[in-house]
Amino acid sequence: MNKITELIDSLDLSKLVPELGGLMGKAGAAAKWAVMIGPLLLTVLGLIYFFKAPKEANHSFGFRTYFGMGSVEAWRYTQRIAGLVIGALGILLTVIMGIICLTWGGKDTLQLLDQAVVCLIWEVVLTAVAYVGIVLHISLRYDKEGNLRK
């Protein structure tokens, strides 16, 4: 029984718990990556839609809308517009979020994480607005057969 008591008394629990400073530093770096990865992906996706989109409508790759898949002309126009809008949004968000991340130098980690969540919410909202805008534009321009509306 004395041996068990000695073992428990000699056990240092602080060595079992990782250093919180290191974890918080990693959380700050992860927050910066999380904020920057979305705009970079939008930029790459916009460039792909604009330059490397499939030439004809398909159900596997491309910016697909109901009205944009009616004809080859509607499909190609949809890819160009989606590439321009999504690429421009990606570049704009990359610059803005890059500037924001550069200002996070001396901030408390929890404050940094709160600001990262706000940035991610803005990225999602702006991406959704861009998506809805593209779909509305295409639906106003083309009918379901892919013919130009008059």
C-alpha positions in Angstrom: 0.0 0.0 0.0 2.9 2.3 0.8 4.3 1.8 -2.7 1.0 2.8 -4.3 0.9 5.9 -2.2 4.5 6.8 -3.1 3.7 6.2 -6.8 0.7 8.5 -6.7 2.6 11.2 -4.8 5.5 11.1 -7.3 3.2 11.3 -10.3 3.4 14.8 -11.9 0.2 15.4 -13.9 1.5 18.6 -15.5 3.9 16.4 -17.6 0.9 14.5 -19.0 -0.9 17.7 -20.2 0.5 19.4 -23.3 1.8 22.9 -22.9 -1.1 25.2 -23.5 1.1 28.0 -25.1 2.1 25.7 -27.9 -1.5 24.6 -28.5 -2.8 28.2 -28.6 0.0 29.1 -31.0 -1.1 26.3 -33.3 -4.8 27.4 -33.0 -3.8 30.9 -34.1 -2.0 29.5 -37.2 -4.9 27.2 -38.0 -7.3 30.1 -37.8 -5.1 32.0 -40.3 -5.0 29.0 -42.7 -8.8 28.5 -42.3 -9.4 32.2 -43.2 -7.1 32.1 -46.2 -7.9 28.7 -47.8 -11.5 29.7 -48.9 -10.5 32.7 -50.9 -7.6 30.9 -52.5 -9.9 28.0 -53.5 -12.4 30.5 -55.0 -9.6 32.0 -57.0 -8.5 28.7 -58.4 -12.1 27.6 -59.1 -12.8 30.8 -60.9 -9.7 30.4 -63.1 -10.7 26.8 -63.9 -14.3 27.8 -64.8 -13.0 30.6 -67.0 -10.1 28.8 -68.8 -10.6 25.1 -68.5 -14.3 24.4 -68.2 -15.7 21.6 -70.3 -16.9 22.7 -73.7 -20.3 21.1 -73.4 -22.7 20.7 -70.5 -22.2 17.7 -68.3 -23.2 16.6 -64.8 -19.8 16.1 -63.4 -17.8 19.4 -63.6 -18.6 23.0 -64.2 -20.9 25.6 -62.8 -24.3 23.9 -63.4 -27.6 25.8 -63.5 -30.9 24.6 -64.9 -30.9 27.4 -67.5 -27.2 27.2 -68.3 -27.3 23.6 -69.4 -29.9 24.0 -72.1 -27.4 24.7 -75.0 -23.7 24.8 -75.6 -23.9 28.6 -76.0 -25.7 29.0 -72.6 -23.2 26.5 -71.0 -20.1 28.4 -72.2 -21.6 31.8 -71.2 -22.4 30.4 -67.8 -18.8 29.1 -67.3 -17.3 32.5 -68.4 -19.6 34.5 -66.1 -19.1 32.1 -63.2 -15.3 32.2 -63.7 -15.2 36.0 -63.7 -17.4 36.4 -60.7 -16.0 33.7 -58.6 -12.4 34.4 -59.6 -12.8 38.1 -58.9 -14.5 37.4 -55.5 -11.6 35.0 -54.7 -8.9 37.6 -55.5 -10.7 40.3 -53.6 -11.2 38.1 -50.5 -7.6 36.9 -50.7 -6.4 40.5 -50.6 -8.8 41.5 -47.8 -8.3 38.4 -45.7 -4.5 38.6 -46.2 -4.5 42.1 -44.8 -6.7 41.1 -41.9 -4.4 38.1 -41.1 -1.4 40.4 -41.1 -3.0 42.6 -38.4 -3.5 39.6 -36.1 0.1 39.7 -34.8 -0.2 40.5 -31.1 -3.8 39.5 -30.4 -5.0 37.1 -27.8 -5.7 33.7 -29.2 -9.4 33.6 -28.3 -9.9 37.1 -29.8 -8.1 35.9 -32.9 -10.4 32.8 -33.1 -13.5 35.0 -32.7 -12.3 37.3 -35.6 -11.5 34.2 -37.7 -15.1 32.9 -37.3 -16.5 36.4 -38.3 -14.2 36.3 -41.4 -15.4 32.8 -42.3 -19.0 33.8 -42.0 -18.4 36.8 -44.3 -16.7 34.5 -46.8 -19.6 32.1 -46.8 -22.2 34.9 -47.1 -20.4 36.6 -50.0 -19.9 33.3 -51.8 -23.6 32.6 -51.5 -24.5 36.0 -52.8 -22.2 35.5 -55.8 -23.8 32.1 -56.5 -27.3 33.4 -56.3 -26.4 36.4 -58.5 -24.9 34.1 -61.2 -27.9 31.8 -61.2 -30.3 34.8 -61.4 -28.3 36.4 -64.2 -28.3 33.1 -66.2 -32.0 32.5 -65.6 -32.9 36.0 -66.8 -30.7 35.6 -69.9 -31.6 32.1 -71.1 -34.7 30.0 -71.1 -34.8 26.3 -70.1 -33.8 25.2 -73.6 -30.8 27.5 -73.6 -32.2 30.1 -76.0 -31.6 33.8 -75.4 -34.6 35.5 -73.9 -35.9 38.6 -75.7 
